[in-house]
Structure formats: structure tokens, C-alpha cells
Amino acid sequence: MLFRFWVATMYAVMRDTEYMQKDKFKENFWNDWRKLLGRNHVIQNLKDCDFTPIYDWYQSEKDKKKQMTTEEKKALKEEKMKLEEKYMWAIVDGVKEKVGNFRVEPPGLFRGRGEHPKMGKLKKRIHPGDITINIAKDAPIPECPIPGERWKEIRHDNTVTWLAYWSDPINPKLFKYVFLAASSSLKGQSDKEKYEKARTLKDYIGNIRSAYTKDFTSKDITKQQIAVATYLIDKLALRAGNEKDDDEADTVGCCTLKVENVTREPPNKLKFNFLGKDSIKYENTVEVELPVYNAILKFQKDKKPGDDLFDKLDTSKLNAHLKELMPGLTAKVFRTFNASITLDVMLNKETKDGDVGEKIVVYQHANKQVAIICNHQRSVSKSHTAQMSKLTEKIDELQAVLKELKTDLDRARKGKPPSKSSDGKRKKNLSPEMLEKKISQTNAKIEKMQRDMKTKEDLKTVALGTSKINYLDPRITVAWCKRHEVPIEKIFNKSLLAKFCWAMDVDPDFRF
């Protein structure tokens, strides 16, 4: 009975989210909840249920937490840290390293991204019996936190970097892993190798592009499809793509493009429209080389909208071909290479003299171009309009202050006392020099706020963080900051500073 109520609570607390507008979410929840309720339960239809009392109780509990004193919150946090301390560290080759996200996701309703077919399904609790642990042969087995239960398996594999794993409760074919933290030396070494591999592509890219350009008109249809696919991965930073099961989100990569995903616009434009990774929509119209346009026309001929565009190609064939072009080459290496080199070129082309704020805007603009290339999007935040309104109000207030200061300056130059303030009180006498200084300071504040507004509006639908974390060689950013005297803390947050500590001693002249 209690578990049924608990699952009902998971649904009730979602009332104010967009998921409550999605029929698939409600359908999946009802199917899973109905199984728990049993066939003869009094509840026979989700529409007949009123979850308001549960929702109101949940809101009252949230309000209680908000009303806690700073001391109470601090005490709770310290208690939690004390309980978790023993799970936060691992000894690797005699060195104490921080563990990444060691927490198992609690039961809940699966949300997914985009129109995921499994949204709303119940994520069941993960038990110790679902988890495989990886430790050294002579290491003590970690204590099982639940009495009477035991780990699924204990392994001693020093060829992998995971510490534990379990099957995803929603998609059992996928696995959830516990790794060392991003700031660990092992992860830092892995990141550095990844970016060095992308830099190596510079030495091969000319020959690769010449080779696939030559094969655009190959009489071998497989060669031709490989050439066009490689071109799209290079030029558009598309992912390779993998076959999906019916119960997975209907996402698409280069190899799995359907005829309906690509529309031709004469003489040489292609319009792409499909769901990419995490069900994020990819919509882009690009000019391509005429042989590529003609090849796409050939690949689409006599096919139905749902047929494969690259019917002679799959991910394994493409990956095998890429590795022949360069050792270890994958579609992701192309993405990392094109993202990093775009940032490097733009920063070195656009950065001019100015204050730190102006230089940060240059960096954000370059970061935005990378995010667009990689299709890193986000929805406009709920607070965006309120933030913009607040900035507008502040600018209006400062404009009024500026107007008064200019009036006072004019009066001071004529030997007259300052005008009265808005509340009728007499203002302090200031020298023209002091008033000029205040005018300059106020103008600077207004300019900064206007710049912030423009940047917020410009970046409202772009996710800058993903490319920083995964695709941009941090040495480009660190070297640029050193060259232009921008504090690295203005670009990298605390977690990125820890993740990329290996890049901090890079030479200021470093170029990707």
C-alpha cells in the first residue's frame, strides 16, 4: 500500500511540469501504476484521480525546508557529508583519488529528453544485488549498506576505469557506471589524450578531404556513400549514429539518416531535419559541393521517405573506414577537432584591446559558434524574461541618475548649486571634476548592463557548457586567457578548473 502511494507521489509532484501535457508520459505512468494497484483495485482510470492533496502536502514539505535556518541547513549538510565521506574516495596505485557520482539514482518516473517513448515509466530501485564492484584483488570488499543483501559480483579488472556498474532500470541494454571524478589524474590523462588525438587530425585532414572529394563521383556506390557521409561528419559535425530498437528514442545520426530527413533545394542546398542525440532537433540548411548534392539525389532516387539514405552503409563500416584514414579516428574525433579549431581561429581573429568584460563577450561569441556547429541547444529559461526586465529597470534608473548628474555638472560649471533630488532634499555640492568622474562611472555601468543584456539575449537558446566540457581543448582557453590577461575563473567554473588542472601550465603561445 505504501509503495503504491509513493509512486502516486512521484506523479503528483510533476503537476507543474511540461510532462503533464504529454499523453505518452501519462499513458506509461498509468500502465506501470496499474500493475502495482492490481486488476481489482478501486482506481480504474487515471483521469478519475485527484492528486491535489498529495501535491499540496509535497509543497508544504518544500516550504518547511525553505524555512529552515542557516544553522539547521548546515547541520543537515554536515551529517550527509559524514555519511558519504567513505564513498567519496578510492586508492589508485597508492594515490587517493576522488570518486565521481557514486550515488545510485533513486526510484522515480523516467523523463527522458524530447519525445522519448518510455517517458513516465517507473524507474525501480537499484539494490546491491544489481551492482557489480571492481576492486583490486587484495582490497577489502566494500561493506554492503543494506543488511541481508550482497553485491551482484566482485571483479578485479585493472584494464578498465570503472569502479562499479549496474543495468539501467529503463533500458537494461544500457549500463550506469561509477568512475573516478573528472578532477582525477586518470581522467585528466584520458582527456589530454583525447585532445591530442584531435590535434593529430590536423596532419591528416588535407589528405582525408582530398580522398573523400575524389570519391564523391565513384562508380562504387558504397565508396560514394562513405565519401558523402564522411564529408557530412566533417563539415556538419554530425554524429555517426547507431541503429535504435523500437523502445528507444527515434534519434538519428549520419549513417541512420532517412530519405525524409534531407530535402534538396536547388542548385546545391540541403535541408536537414531530424532528432539527434538526446532527442534534440537538428534543423539546418547548408550549401554543399555540387557533387555531394548530386550524390544525395542519386541516393534518394526510387526510395520511400522512411528508407535509409545511406542504404549501403552502417556505423561499423564507417568506423572501419575512418580508422584506415587515421589511427583511432572516429566521428567524435572530427567533432572535437572542428569544435576546437573553430574556437582557436575565432579567438585569435576577433580578440581586440578592451576591458575584461569585452574580452569575455568575444570568448562567449566564439563558444556560441562552436555550440551551433555541435547543435548544443537549450530551451529559454523560465527566468529569462524576468532577468531582462530587471536589467531594463536598472538601466532606466541609471539613465535617470546620469541625466541628473549632467544637469548638476552644467550648473556647477556656471557656479550654481546642484538641483534638488527627487525627494526634494538639497544635494551635496560636488566639484565639476567629481561630477565628471561620477558620470564616467555611471556610463560604464550602463554600458556593462547593456552588454550583459545583449549577451543574455544572444545566448538564450545556446548551451555553452557542453562544448566546454567535452569538445574544446582547454589549453586553447587557458593560453588565450594568459595572452589577454583574462582571469581563467571568468571562463571556467570551479568544477572545470578541477577537471582541467592538467592544462593550467600551458604556454601562452599554444595554438591548437
Disulfide bonds with the S-S distance in Angstrom:
none
